[in-house]
Amino acid sequence: MSQKPLIIEVKVKPNAGTSQLRRDESGQWIAQLKSPSVDGKANAELIDLVAKHFACCKAAGH
């Protein structure tokens, strides 16, 4: 039995002091990433962070 995909909208802030994924008071997902938005580094960190937060594999969104 397969699950329905979960789609979330995330506001990304690269070059942050810490890496975290959280929801703000309005329900918006915010991802703070240590990585810069260069050469796909922030994208890779975001995928890692989301996979860990939701306990799914990194390729689940592909």
PDB file of N, H, CA, C and O in Angstrom:
ATOM      1  N   MET A   1       0.851  -1.177   0.000  1.00  0.00           N
ATOM      2  CA  MET A   1       0.000   0.000   0.000  1.00  0.00           C
ATOM      3  C   MET A   1       0.897   1.240   0.000  1.00  0.00           C
ATOM      4  O   MET A   1       1.741   1.400   0.881  1.00  0.00           O
ATOM      5  N   SER A   2       0.712   2.105  -0.981  1.00  0.00           N
ATOM      6  H   SER A   2       0.026   1.975  -1.697  1.00  0.00           H
ATOM      7  CA  SER A   2       1.536   3.311  -1.055  1.00  0.00           C
ATOM      8  C   SER A   2       0.828   4.487  -0.396  1.00  0.00           C
ATOM      9  O   SER A   2      -0.400   4.552  -0.341  1.00  0.00           O
ATOM     10  N   GLN A   3       1.634   5.404   0.096  1.00  0.00           N
ATOM     11  H   GLN A   3       2.631   5.352   0.051  1.00  0.00           H
ATOM     12  CA  GLN A   3       1.101   6.596   0.750  1.00  0.00           C
ATOM     13  C   GLN A   3       0.990   7.725  -0.255  1.00  0.00           C
ATOM     14  O   GLN A   3       1.713   7.757  -1.251  1.00  0.00           O
ATOM     15  N   LYS A   4       0.080   8.650   0.011  1.00  0.00           N
ATOM     16  H   LYS A   4      -0.507   8.623   0.820  1.00  0.00           H
ATOM     17  CA  LYS A   4      -0.037   9.848  -0.818  1.00  0.00           C
ATOM     18  C   LYS A   4       1.205  10.705  -0.591  1.00  0.00           C
ATOM     19  O   LYS A   4       1.701  10.783   0.533  1.00  0.00           O
ATOM     20  N   PRO A   5       1.709  11.344  -1.634  1.00  0.00           N
ATOM     21  CA  PRO A   5       2.868  12.214  -1.441  1.00  0.00           C
ATOM     22  C   PRO A   5       2.503  13.442  -0.611  1.00  0.00           C
ATOM     23  O   PRO A   5       1.398  13.975  -0.705  1.00  0.00           O
ATOM     24  N   LEU A   6       3.446  13.864   0.187  1.00  0.00           N
ATOM     25  H   LEU A   6       4.344  13.430   0.264  1.00  0.00           H
ATOM     26  CA  LEU A   6       3.290  15.072   0.992  1.00  0.00           C
ATOM     27  C   LEU A   6       4.019  16.194   0.273  1.00  0.00           C
ATOM     28  O   LEU A   6       5.210  16.077  -0.015  1.00  0.00           O
ATOM     29  N   ILE A   7       3.323  17.269  -0.018  1.00  0.00           N
ATOM     30  H   ILE A   7       2.355  17.365   0.216  1.00  0.00           H
ATOM     31  CA  ILE A   7       3.931  18.412  -0.679  1.00  0.00           C
ATOM     32  C   ILE A   7       3.949  19.575   0.309  1.00  0.00           C
ATOM     33  O   ILE A   7       2.919  19.960   0.861  1.00  0.00           O
ATOM     34  N   ILE A   8       5.140  20.120   0.517  1.00  0.00           N
ATOM     35  H   ILE A   8       5.977  19.806   0.068  1.00  0.00           H
ATOM     36  CA  ILE A   8       5.268  21.267   1.413  1.00  0.00           C
ATOM     37  C   ILE A   8       5.957  22.403   0.665  1.00  0.00           C
ATOM     38  O   ILE A   8       6.762  22.170  -0.236  1.00  0.00           O
ATOM     39  N   GLU A   9       5.635  23.613   1.047  1.00  0.00           N
ATOM     40  H   GLU A   9       4.981  23.802   1.779  1.00  0.00           H
ATOM     41  CA  GLU A   9       6.297  24.792   0.511  1.00  0.00           C
ATOM     42  C   GLU A   9       7.256  25.283   1.585  1.00  0.00           C
ATOM     43  O   GLU A   9       6.875  25.467   2.740  1.00  0.00           O
ATOM     44  N   VAL A  10       8.507  25.491   1.185  1.00  0.00           N
ATOM     45  H   VAL A  10       8.817  25.341   0.246  1.00  0.00           H
ATOM     46  CA  VAL A  10       9.550  25.842   2.146  1.00  0.00           C
ATOM     47  C   VAL A  10      10.240  27.136   1.732  1.00  0.00           C
ATOM     48  O   VAL A  10      10.638  27.293   0.577  1.00  0.00           O
ATOM     49  N   LYS A  11      10.379  28.052   2.671  1.00  0.00           N
ATOM     50  H   LYS A  11      10.056  27.924   3.609  1.00  0.00           H
ATOM     51  CA  LYS A  11      11.177  29.261   2.451  1.00  0.00           C
ATOM     52  C   LYS A  11      12.592  28.917   2.923  1.00  0.00           C
ATOM     53  O   LYS A  11      12.790  28.512   4.069  1.00  0.00           O
ATOM     54  N   VAL A  12      13.559  29.078   2.044  1.00  0.00           N
ATOM     55  H   VAL A  12      13.398  29.407   1.113  1.00  0.00           H
ATOM     56  CA  VAL A  12      14.934  28.663   2.332  1.00  0.00           C
ATOM     57  C   VAL A  12      15.815  29.879   2.585  1.00  0.00           C
ATOM     58  O   VAL A  12      15.779  30.863   1.846  1.00  0.00           O
ATOM     59  N   LYS A  13      16.608  29.783   3.652  1.00  0.00           N
ATOM     60  H   LYS A  13      16.637  28.983   4.252  1.00  0.00           H
ATOM     61  CA  LYS A  13      17.555  30.844   4.008  1.00  0.00           C
ATOM     62  C   LYS A  13      18.955  30.229   4.085  1.00  0.00           C
ATOM     63  O   LYS A  13      19.328  29.668   5.115  1.00  0.00           O
ATOM     64  N   PRO A  14      19.735  30.335   2.992  1.00  0.00           N
ATOM     65  CA  PRO A  14      21.099  29.793   3.019  1.00  0.00           C
ATOM     66  C   PRO A  14      22.029  30.684   3.841  1.00  0.00           C
ATOM     67  O   PRO A  14      21.670  31.796   4.229  1.00  0.00           O
ATOM     68  N   ASN A  15      23.216  30.175   4.092  1.00  0.00           N
ATOM     69  H   ASN A  15      23.508  29.272   3.777  1.00  0.00           H
ATOM     70  CA  ASN A  15      24.267  30.894   4.834  1.00  0.00           C
ATOM     71  C   ASN A  15      23.846  31.252   6.255  1.00  0.00           C
ATOM     72  O   ASN A  15      24.266  32.282   6.784  1.00  0.00           O
ATOM     73  N   ALA A  16      23.026  30.416   6.875  1.00  0.00           N
ATOM     74  H   ALA A  16      22.685  29.579   6.445  1.00  0.00           H
ATOM     75  CA  ALA A  16      22.594  30.645   8.262  1.00  0.00           C
ATOM     76  C   ALA A  16      23.632  30.066   9.226  1.00  0.00           C
ATOM     77  O   ALA A  16      24.485  29.275   8.826  1.00  0.00           O
ATOM     78  N   GLY A  17      23.555  30.453  10.456  1.00  0.00           N
ATOM     79  H   GLY A  17      22.861  31.095  10.781  1.00  0.00           H
ATOM     80  CA  GLY A  17      24.485  29.954  11.468  1.00  0.00           C
ATOM     81  C   GLY A  17      24.234  28.504  11.850  1.00  0.00           C
ATOM     82  O   GLY A  17      25.159  27.797  12.253  1.00  0.00           O
ATOM     83  N   THR A  18      22.983  28.053  11.726  1.00  0.00           N
ATOM     84  H   THR A  18      22.232  28.627  11.399  1.00  0.00           H
ATOM     85  CA  THR A  18      22.619  26.671  12.054  1.00  0.00           C
ATOM     86  C   THR A  18      21.723  26.109  10.958  1.00  0.00           C
ATOM     87  O   THR A  18      21.151  26.854  10.162  1.00  0.00           O
ATOM     88  N   SER A  19      21.609  24.793  10.931  1.00  0.00           N
ATOM     89  H   SER A  19      22.073  24.188  11.578  1.00  0.00           H
ATOM     90  CA  SER A  19      20.701  24.136   9.992  1.00  0.00           C
ATOM     91  C   SER A  19      19.488  23.662  10.761  1.00  0.00           C
ATOM     92  O   SER A  19      19.616  22.939  11.749  1.00  0.00           O
ATOM     93  N   GLN A  20      18.307  24.066  10.312  1.00  0.00           N
ATOM     94  H   GLN A  20      18.203  24.653   9.509  1.00  0.00           H
ATOM     95  CA  GLN A  20      17.082  23.608  10.954  1.00  0.00           C
ATOM     96  C   GLN A  20      15.896  23.777  10.028  1.00  0.00           C
ATOM     97  O   GLN A  20      15.884  24.649   9.159  1.00  0.00           O
ATOM     98  N   LEU A  21      14.896  22.930  10.227  1.00  0.00           N
ATOM     99  H   LEU A  21      14.905  22.222  10.933  1.00  0.00           H
ATOM    100  CA  LEU A  21      13.637  23.024   9.507  1.00  0.00           C
ATOM    101  C   LEU A  21      12.563  23.207  10.560  1.00  0.00           C
ATOM    102  O   LEU A  21      12.455  22.402  11.485  1.00  0.00           O
ATOM    103  N   ARG A  22      11.768  24.259  10.426  1.00  0.00           N
ATOM    104  H   ARG A  22      11.857  24.912   9.674  1.00  0.00           H
ATOM    105  CA  ARG A  22      10.747  24.539  11.434  1.00  0.00           C
ATOM    106  C   ARG A  22       9.552  25.207  10.765  1.00  0.00           C
ATOM    107  O   ARG A  22       9.628  25.666   9.626  1.00  0.00           O
ATOM    108  N   ARG A  23       8.460  25.247  11.496  1.00  0.00           N
ATOM    109  H   ARG A  23       8.397  24.874  12.421  1.00  0.00           H
ATOM    110  CA  ARG A  23       7.276  25.988  11.054  1.00  0.00           C
ATOM    111  C   ARG A  23       7.165  27.250  11.893  1.00  0.00           C
ATOM    112  O   ARG A  23       7.356  27.217  13.108  1.00  0.00           O
ATOM    113  N   ASP A  24       6.857  28.358  11.240  1.00  0.00           N
ATOM    114  H   ASP A  24       6.703  28.385  10.253  1.00  0.00           H
ATOM    115  CA  ASP A  24       6.668  29.584  11.998  1.00  0.00           C
ATOM    116  C   ASP A  24       5.219  29.675  12.479  1.00  0.00           C
ATOM    117  O   ASP A  24       4.427  28.759  12.254  1.00  0.00           O
ATOM    118  N   GLU A  25       4.881  30.764  13.131  1.00  0.00           N
ATOM    119  H   GLU A  25       5.524  31.508  13.315  1.00  0.00           H
ATOM    120  CA  GLU A  25       3.553  30.915  13.736  1.00  0.00           C
ATOM    121  C   GLU A  25       2.414  30.907  12.714  1.00  0.00           C
ATOM    122  O   GLU A  25       1.273  30.607  13.063  1.00  0.00           O
ATOM    123  N   SER A  26       2.718  31.237  11.453  1.00  0.00           N
ATOM    124  H   SER A  26       3.645  31.481  11.169  1.00  0.00           H
ATOM    125  CA  SER A  26       1.688  31.234  10.409  1.00  0.00           C
ATOM    126  C   SER A  26       1.555  29.866   9.732  1.00  0.00           C
ATOM    127  O   SER A  26       0.668  29.667   8.902  1.00  0.00           O
ATOM    128  N   GLY A  27       2.440  28.922  10.086  1.00  0.00           N
ATOM    129  H   GLY A  27       3.161  29.083  10.760  1.00  0.00           H
ATOM    130  CA  GLY A  27       2.402  27.593   9.489  1.00  0.00           C
ATOM    131  C   GLY A  27       3.368  27.427   8.321  1.00  0.00           C
ATOM    132  O   GLY A  27       3.474  26.334   7.765  1.00  0.00           O
ATOM    133  N   GLN A  28       4.076  28.494   7.939  1.00  0.00           N
ATOM    134  H   GLN A  28       3.990  29.381   8.391  1.00  0.00           H
ATOM    135  CA  GLN A  28       5.052  28.452   6.840  1.00  0.00           C
ATOM    136  C   GLN A  28       6.279  27.651   7.275  1.00  0.00           C
ATOM    137  O   GLN A  28       6.793  27.853   8.375  1.00  0.00           O
ATOM    138  N   TRP A  29       6.749  26.743   6.419  1.00  0.00           N
ATOM    139  H   TRP A  29       6.331  26.579   5.525  1.00  0.00           H
ATOM    140  CA  TRP A  29       7.976  26.003   6.692  1.00  0.00           C
ATOM    141  C   TRP A  29       9.166  26.893   6.360  1.00  0.00           C
ATOM    142  O   TRP A  29       9.201  27.531   5.307  1.00  0.00           O
ATOM    143  N   ILE A  30      10.143  26.932   7.268  1.00  0.00           N
ATOM    144  H   ILE A  30      10.115  26.414   8.123  1.00  0.00           H
ATOM    145  CA  ILE A  30      11.367  27.716   7.102  1.00  0.00           C
ATOM    146  C   ILE A  30      12.554  26.762   7.239  1.00  0.00           C
ATOM    147  O   ILE A  30      12.662  26.026   8.220  1.00  0.00           O
ATOM    148  N   ALA A  31      13.433  26.785   6.256  1.00  0.00           N
ATOM    149  H   ALA A  31      13.346  27.383   5.459  1.00  0.00           H
ATOM    150  CA  ALA A  31      14.659  25.984   6.325  1.00  0.00           C
ATOM    151  C   ALA A  31      15.838  26.936   6.399  1.00  0.00           C
ATOM    152  O   ALA A  31      16.079  27.723   5.483  1.00  0.00           O
ATOM    153  N   GLN A  32      16.560  26.855   7.492  1.00  0.00           N
ATOM    154  H   GLN A  32      16.364  26.216   8.236  1.00  0.00           H
ATOM    155  CA  GLN A  32      17.790  27.620   7.629  1.00  0.00           C
ATOM    156  C   GLN A  32      18.925  26.652   7.341  1.00  0.00           C
ATOM    157  O   GLN A  32      19.016  25.589   7.954  1.00  0.00           O
ATOM    158  N   LEU A  33      19.787  27.024   6.409  1.00  0.00           N
ATOM    159  H   LEU A  33      19.714  27.888   5.910  1.00  0.00           H
ATOM    160  CA  LEU A  33      20.859  26.141   5.963  1.00  0.00           C
ATOM    161  C   LEU A  33      22.218  26.793   6.159  1.00  0.00           C
ATOM    162  O   LEU A  33      22.393  27.979   5.880  1.00  0.00           O
ATOM    163  N   LYS A  34      23.178  26.013   6.639  1.00  0.00           N
ATOM    164  H   LYS A  34      23.036  25.049   6.865  1.00  0.00           H
ATOM    165  CA  LYS A  34      24.548  26.520   6.783  1.00  0.00           C
ATOM    166  C   LYS A  34      25.200  26.715   5.418  1.00  0.00           C
ATOM    167  O   LYS A  34      26.027  27.609   5.236  1.00  0.00           O
ATOM    168  N   SER A  35      24.822  25.877   4.471  1.00  0.00           N
ATOM    169  H   SER A  35      24.150  25.151   4.619  1.00  0.00           H
ATOM    170  CA  SER A  35      25.451  25.882   3.148  1.00  0.00           C
ATOM    171  C   SER A  35      25.086  27.118   2.347  1.00  0.00           C
ATOM    172  O   SER A  35      23.992  27.664   2.489  1.00  0.00           O
ATOM    173  N   PRO A  36      26.019  27.558   1.498  1.00  0.00           N
ATOM    174  CA  PRO A  36      25.713  28.667   0.583  1.00  0.00           C
ATOM    175  C   PRO A  36      24.925  28.149  -0.618  1.00  0.00           C
ATOM    176  O   PRO A  36      24.917  26.948  -0.889  1.00  0.00           O
ATOM    177  N   SER A  37      24.278  29.039  -1.320  1.00  0.00           N
ATOM    178  H   SER A  37      24.286  30.014  -1.100  1.00  0.00           H
ATOM    179  CA  SER A  37      23.520  28.642  -2.504  1.00  0.00           C
ATOM    180  C   SER A  37      24.437  28.646  -3.735  1.00  0.00           C
ATOM    181  O   SER A  37      24.214  29.378  -4.700  1.00  0.00           O
ATOM    182  N   VAL A  38      25.472  27.805  -3.666  1.00  0.00           N
ATOM    183  H   VAL A  38      25.653  27.210  -2.882  1.00  0.00           H
ATOM    184  CA  VAL A  38      26.468  27.701  -4.725  1.00  0.00           C
ATOM    185  C   VAL A  38      26.683  26.229  -5.049  1.00  0.00           C
ATOM    186  O   VAL A  38      26.797  25.402  -4.144  1.00  0.00           O
ATOM    187  N   ASP A  39      26.737  25.899  -6.329  1.00  0.00           N
ATOM    188  H   ASP A  39      26.643  26.571  -7.064  1.00  0.00           H
ATOM    189  CA  ASP A  39      27.039  24.539  -6.794  1.00  0.00           C
ATOM    190  C   ASP A  39      26.115  23.475  -6.207  1.00  0.00           C
ATOM    191  O   ASP A  39      26.536  22.331  -6.034  1.00  0.00           O
ATOM    192  N   GLY A  40      24.879  23.822  -5.900  1.00  0.00           N
ATOM    193  H   GLY A  40      24.538  24.752  -6.040  1.00  0.00           H
ATOM    194  CA  GLY A  40      23.909  22.852  -5.402  1.00  0.00           C
ATOM    195  C   GLY A  40      24.092  22.458  -3.944  1.00  0.00           C
ATOM    196  O   GLY A  40      23.423  21.542  -3.466  1.00  0.00           O
ATOM    197  N   LYS A  41      24.983  23.132  -3.234  1.00  0.00           N
ATOM    198  H   LYS A  41      25.526  23.876  -3.622  1.00  0.00           H
ATOM    199  CA  LYS A  41      25.247  22.775  -1.834  1.00  0.00           C
ATOM    200  C   LYS A  41      24.020  22.996  -0.950  1.00  0.00           C
ATOM    201  O   LYS A  41      23.693  22.140  -0.129  1.00  0.00           O
ATOM    202  N   ALA A  42      23.341  24.122  -1.106  1.00  0.00           N
ATOM    203  H   ALA A  42      23.606  24.818  -1.773  1.00  0.00           H
ATOM    204  CA  ALA A  42      22.148  24.388  -0.297  1.00  0.00           C
ATOM    205  C   ALA A  42      21.027  23.405  -0.648  1.00  0.00           C
ATOM    206  O   ALA A  42      20.307  22.947   0.240  1.00  0.00           O
ATOM    207  N   ASN A  43      20.875  23.080  -1.923  1.00  0.00           N
ATOM    208  H   ASN A  43      21.460  23.452  -2.644  1.00  0.00           H
ATOM    209  CA  ASN A  43      19.848  22.117  -2.330  1.00  0.00           C
ATOM    210  C   ASN A  43      20.091  20.753  -1.691  1.00  0.00           C
ATOM    211  O   ASN A  43      19.161  20.125  -1.185  1.00  0.00           O
ATOM    212  N   ALA A  44      21.340  20.298  -1.715  1.00  0.00           N
ATOM    213  H   ALA A  44      22.096  20.808  -2.126  1.00  0.00           H
ATOM    214  CA  ALA A  44      21.684  19.006  -1.125  1.00  0.00           C
ATOM    215  C   ALA A  44      21.415  19.006   0.382  1.00  0.00           C
ATOM    216  O   ALA A  44      20.888  18.032   0.920  1.00  0.00           O
ATOM    217  N   GLU A  45      21.775  20.095   1.060  1.00  0.00           N
ATOM    218  H   GLU A  45      22.203  20.886   0.623  1.00  0.00           H
ATOM    219  CA  GLU A  45      21.528  20.189   2.497  1.00  0.00           C
ATOM    220  C   GLU A  45      20.028  20.224   2.792  1.00  0.00           C
ATOM    221  O   GLU A  45      19.575  19.621   3.764  1.00  0.00           O
ATOM    222  N   LEU A  46      19.259  20.924   1.961  1.00  0.00           N
ATOM    223  H   LEU A  46      19.627  21.414   1.171  1.00  0.00           H
ATOM    224  CA  LEU A  46      17.806  20.985   2.142  1.00  0.00           C
ATOM    225  C   LEU A  46      17.179  19.605   2.003  1.00  0.00           C
ATOM    226  O   LEU A  46      16.336  19.230   2.817  1.00  0.00           O
ATOM    227  N   ILE A  47      17.575  18.847   0.992  1.00  0.00           N
ATOM    228  H   ILE A  47      18.260  19.152   0.330  1.00  0.00           H
ATOM    229  CA  ILE A  47      17.049  17.491   0.803  1.00  0.00           C
ATOM    230  C   ILE A  47      17.367  16.634   2.012  1.00  0.00           C
ATOM    231  O   ILE A  47      16.511  15.891   2.493  1.00  0.00           O
ATOM    232  N   ASP A  48      18.585  16.732   2.503  1.00  0.00           N
ATOM    233  H   ASP A  48      19.280  17.336   2.112  1.00  0.00           H
ATOM    234  CA  ASP A  48      19.018  15.982   3.692  1.00  0.00           C
ATOM    235  C   ASP A  48      18.173  16.354   4.914  1.00  0.00           C
ATOM    236  O   ASP A  48      17.710  15.478   5.645  1.00  0.00           O
ATOM    237  N   LEU A  49      17.979  17.636   5.126  1.00  0.00           N
ATOM    238  H   LEU A  49      18.354  18.348   4.532  1.00  0.00           H
ATOM    239  CA  LEU A  49      17.238  18.148   6.283  1.00  0.00           C
ATOM    240  C   LEU A  49      15.772  17.700   6.243  1.00  0.00           C
ATOM    241  O   LEU A  49      15.226  17.268   7.258  1.00  0.00           O
ATOM    242  N   VAL A  50      15.147  17.803   5.087  1.00  0.00           N
ATOM    243  H   VAL A  50      15.590  18.155   4.262  1.00  0.00           H
ATOM    244  CA  VAL A  50      13.742  17.396   4.943  1.00  0.00           C
ATOM    245  C   VAL A  50      13.602  15.888   5.138  1.00  0.00           C
ATOM    246  O   VAL A  50      12.678  15.435   5.814  1.00  0.00           O
ATOM    247  N   ALA A  51      14.512  15.108   4.550  1.00  0.00           N
ATOM    248  H   ALA A  51      15.262  15.476   4.000  1.00  0.00           H
ATOM    249  CA  ALA A  51      14.460  13.648   4.700  1.00  0.00           C
ATOM    250  C   ALA A  51      14.592  13.242   6.166  1.00  0.00           C
ATOM    251  O   ALA A  51      13.871  12.358   6.628  1.00  0.00           O
ATOM    252  N   LYS A  52      15.489  13.867   6.890  1.00  0.00           N
ATOM    253  H   LYS A  52      16.075  14.585   6.515  1.00  0.00           H
ATOM    254  CA  LYS A  52      15.654  13.550   8.313  1.00  0.00           C
ATOM    255  C   LYS A  52      14.428  13.974   9.121  1.00  0.00           C
ATOM    256  O   LYS A  52      13.975  13.231   9.991  1.00  0.00           O
ATOM    257  N   HIS A  53      13.892  15.152   8.844  1.00  0.00           N
ATOM    258  H   HIS A  53      14.260  15.756   8.137  1.00  0.00           H
ATOM    259  CA  HIS A  53      12.749  15.671   9.603  1.00  0.00           C
ATOM    260  C   HIS A  53      11.513  14.783   9.438  1.00  0.00           C
ATOM    261  O   HIS A  53      10.805  14.506  10.406  1.00  0.00           O
ATOM    262  N   PHE A  54      11.265  14.343   8.208  1.00  0.00           N
ATOM    263  H   PHE A  54      11.841  14.569   7.422  1.00  0.00           H
ATOM    264  CA  PHE A  54      10.075  13.551   7.926  1.00  0.00           C
ATOM    265  C   PHE A  54      10.352  12.048   7.899  1.00  0.00           C
ATOM    266  O   PHE A  54       9.469  11.263   7.556  1.00  0.00           O
ATOM    267  N   ALA A  55      11.559  11.649   8.254  1.00  0.00           N
ATOM    268  H   ALA A  55      12.277  12.287   8.532  1.00  0.00           H
ATOM    269  CA  ALA A  55      11.959  10.237   8.319  1.00  0.00           C
ATOM    270  C   ALA A  55      11.627   9.497   7.024  1.00  0.00           C
ATOM    271  O   ALA A  55      10.953   8.467   7.034  1.00  0.00           O
ATOM    272  N   CYS A  56      12.113  10.044   5.918  1.00  0.00           N
ATOM    273  H   CYS A  56      12.660  10.881   5.910  1.00  0.00           H
ATOM    274  CA  CYS A  56      11.935   9.390   4.620  1.00  0.00           C
ATOM    275  C   CYS A  56      13.268   9.365   3.904  1.00  0.00           C
ATOM    276  O   CYS A  56      14.220  10.025   4.319  1.00  0.00           O
ATOM    277  N   CYS A  57      13.332   8.597   2.819  1.00  0.00           N
ATOM    278  H   CYS A  57      12.558   8.061   2.481  1.00  0.00           H
ATOM    279  CA  CYS A  57      14.586   8.545   2.073  1.00  0.00           C
ATOM    280  C   CYS A  57      14.728   9.804   1.226  1.00  0.00           C
ATOM    281  O   CYS A  57      13.739  10.450   0.878  1.00  0.00           O
ATOM    282  N   LYS A  58      15.952  10.136   0.906  1.00  0.00           N
ATOM    283  H   LYS A  58      16.755   9.612   1.189  1.00  0.00           H
ATOM    284  CA  LYS A  58      16.227  11.352   0.144  1.00  0.00           C
ATOM    285  C   LYS A  58      15.606  11.312  -1.244  1.00  0.00           C
ATOM    286  O   LYS A  58      15.258  12.357  -1.793  1.00  0.00           O
ATOM    287  N   ALA A  59      15.464  10.143  -1.810  1.00  0.00           N
ATOM    288  H   ALA A  59      15.747   9.294  -1.364  1.00  0.00           H
ATOM    289  CA  ALA A  59      14.928  10.014  -3.176  1.00  0.00           C
ATOM    290  C   ALA A  59      13.413   9.952  -3.205  1.00  0.00           C
ATOM    291  O   ALA A  59      12.841   9.779  -4.282  1.00  0.00           O
ATOM    292  N   ALA A  60      12.730  10.085  -2.066  1.00  0.00           N
ATOM    293  H   ALA A  60      13.194  10.225  -1.191  1.00  0.00           H
ATOM    294  CA  ALA A  60      11.280   9.934  -2.014  1.00  0.00           C
ATOM    295  C   ALA A  60      10.554  10.969  -2.865  1.00  0.00           C
ATOM    296  O   ALA A  60       9.446  10.701  -3.331  1.00  0.00           O
ATOM    297  N   GLY A  61      11.134  12.126  -3.080  1.00  0.00           N
ATOM    298  H   GLY A  61      12.033  12.344  -2.702  1.00  0.00           H
ATOM    299  CA  GLY A  61      10.490  13.174  -3.852  1.00  0.00           C
ATOM    300  C   GLY A  61      10.730  13.082  -5.343  1.00  0.00           C
ATOM    301  O   GLY A  61      10.198  13.894  -6.099  1.00  0.00           O
ATOM    302  N   HIS A  62      11.513  12.118  -5.787  1.00  0.00           N
ATOM    303  H   HIS A  62      11.945  11.458  -5.173  1.00  0.00           H
ATOM    304  CA  HIS A  62      11.851  12.018  -7.218  1.00  0.00           C
ATOM    305  C   HIS A  62      10.892  11.134  -7.932  1.00  0.00           C
ATOM    306  O   HIS A  62      11.019  10.933  -9.139  1.00  0.00           O
TER     307      HIS A  62
END
